[in-house]
Amino acid sequence: MKILSIDSSTKAASVAVIDGNKISAEYFLNTGFTHSETLMPMIESALKHSASKLSELDLIAVTVGPGSFTGVRIGVASAKGLSFTSNIPVVGVSALEALAYNLKGMQGEFIVSAVIDARCSQVYNALFKFTADSIERITGDRVIKISDLETELVNYNLPIYLVGDGTSPCLKEADFSKTLSVPFSLSEIKASSAGFAAIDIYNKKGASDSASIQPIYLQLPQATRELKKKSENKV
């Protein structure tokens, strides 16, 4: 199975072409340029340098959030456009699940707490249990206060890894001293990880048509929340 995988759910953007169990090409940019500037050129380069044609793809994977509202929209729109024009099935992948898949292949049993900074002392979060031969979701994707996540993680007696750009605010605002941090190279969402997650989703549930793939935001944009708060304070 040949897959084009796309992620633009955070400040960084990543594109990968996966052929079976091999990553044929992967591009990652965290330069500050907007995803609208970088994503399509990255897709074109990944296909070109993996000697792949759009018509040869069996599947398109895309992270659907949570994360940056603008980034998620751009990634989903790009995947849907490619899927629709070339009639390629698509799989939406949680950005948090893609983060967790960065640790696939590690030995032993452990918990992964995927965290993306949601600001205001909150993170987007999901918990996963890893064993020798499986990855099991413990929670759904959610927005959670950092202090509440700290309290929740105390209940687990397995090693716990914090993964994602929410790690830094977690460590600054609460006591996560019993958790483990991953190397910097595993702290960002990788399109290849999203692609391998998509393979597992596809094998269990199949793919979707492009129209059914929608962004997952979990909460209103920060600007909208602030405007709403100001309006409420005036009442």
N, C-alpha and C positions, 0 to 999 in steps of 0.2 A: 504494500500500500504506500502510495506517494502522497505526502501531505504538505500543504503550505500552511504555516502557522503564524499568526499575527498577534502581537500584543502592543497596545499603546494606552494601557489603563493607568499608568503613573507618569512621572516626568520623563522616564526613559522609554524608548521604543525598541522593539525587537521583532525580527522576522526570521523564520527558519524554514528550510525545506528538509523534510524527513522522508527517507526511502527505506521502508522496513524498519530495522532497528538502527539504521545509520543516519546521522545528521550530515546531510550532503552540503549544506551551507547554513550559516547563521550570522546575522548582523545585529549589532547592539549599539545604540546611540544614546548618550545622555549628555548632549551638548548644549541644551537650552533652546535649540531650534524647535519650532512648533511641529507637531505631528503632521499637520497638513502639508508642511514643506518636505518632510523626510520620509514619510511612510511609503508612499507609492514608489519613489526611487529605490528604496530598500527592497521592496517586493520585486521590482524589475531586476535588480542586481542579484538577489538571491536565486531567482529563476534562471537568469543567464549563467551565473557562475556554478550552478549545480547541473547545468546542461539539461534543464527541464523546460517544458512548454506547459502553458496553462491547460491545454487540452489533455495533457498526460496526468493531471492531478486526479486522485481518487477522492480527496477530501480537503476541505478548508477548515482550519481551526482558528477561533478567535476568542480572546478574553472579553467577557461581556460586563466586567465590573465585579465588585465595586472598585471605586478609585476615582480618578480625575473625570469629571463630568464631560468635559470637552474631549479628552483623550479617548474615553470609552466610545463616545459617539463616532469619532473619526474611524476608530478601528472596526467597529461593527458595520458602519456604512461601507467601508472599503471591502470587507469580507462579503457583505450582502451583494454589492455590485459585481464583484468577481464571480460569486456563486450564481447570480441570476443570469449574467451574460454568457456564461460558459456552461450552465446547467451542472454545476458541481455541488454535491451535498455539503452541508456545513454543520459544524458542531460548536456550540457555545460552551466556553469553559470559564468557570469562576476564576477570577484573578487570584483569589486566596488559595484555591486548589492548585493552580499553576505554581504558586510560591511553594506550597508543600511538596510538590513533585520535584523541586530542586534537590530534595534529600532522598529521592527514590534510589535504592541500591545500597544505602547505608546498612550496616549490620546491627542486629539486635532489635529489641522492642523499645519503642519510645513514642512520645507525644510530640507533634508539631503544632505550635500555636502560630499560625500565619497572621501577621499584623501589618496593616497599611494605615498610615497616619490619616486620621479623619479630623484632626485639629480639635481644639477646645477640650483637651484632656480625654479624647476618645480615640478609638481605633476601629477600623473594620477588621473583623476577626472571624476565624473559624478554627476549630480544633480537629486534628486527625490523629488516628492511632496507626502506627507503622509496626508491622510484624515481618517475619522472614519472607512471607509470600503474599501479603495483602496490605492495602491501605484502606482504612475504614474511617468514614466521617463520624465524628462524635457530635458536632453541632452543625447547624446550618450557618450560612453567612449572616453576619449581624453587625450592628454598631454597638459597641460596649464601652463603658467608662473604664479607663485604665485601672482605677482602684478596684472596680468590680472584677476585672479579669485577674488581677493579682489574687484576690480572695478565692476565686474559682480554681485557679491552678494549684493552690495549696492542697486540694483534695486528691491529686493524682500522685501515685507512688512510683511512677516511671520517670526516666529522664525526660525533660521537656526542653525542646529547642524553640527559641523565638526566631522567626524568619520574616524579613520584610522591613520596609522603611519605617514602620511603626516601632521597631525595636528601640531606637534611641529615645523617643519620648517615653516609652514604657520604663526604661531603666532610669530616666531622670525623675519621673514623677512617683514611682512606687518601688517597693522592695521586690525585685525579681532576681534576687541574688541566688536563688536555688535553680534558676533556669540556665540554659546553655545558649550561647550565641553562636551563630554559624560564621564561617569565613566570609569576608566581604564579597567574594565571587559568587556566593550563593544567596546574597541578601536582596538581589533584584530579580524581578520576574524575567524569565527567559522564555522566548517563543518556543524553543525546543521542549521545555518542560510542559508548556501548555499543549504542545502537539502530542506528547506521550500521554498526557491526561486525556486528551481527546480520543486517542486510540482506545483507551479503557472504556470511556463513555460510549463510544461507537459500538464496541463489542457487546456492551450490556444493553444499550437502549437504541442503537441505530443513530442515524443522522437526522437532520431537519431540513426543511426547505428554507430558502433564504428569508421568506416573509415572516417566519416564526421566531427568528433570532432578534431579541430585543435587549437593549442595555439594562443592567441591573444597578440601580443607584443606592438603594436602601434609605437614603435621606435626601432632603432638598439641598440644593447648592448653598454654599456658605453665604453668598450675597443675598439669596432669597430668605434664608433663615434670619439674617440680621435685619433685613427690611421688615419681616414679619414681626420680629421682636420689638422694633421701634414703633410699629403700628399699634401693637398691643399695649405698649407703655403709654401711648397717647390717649388710650380709652379711659 
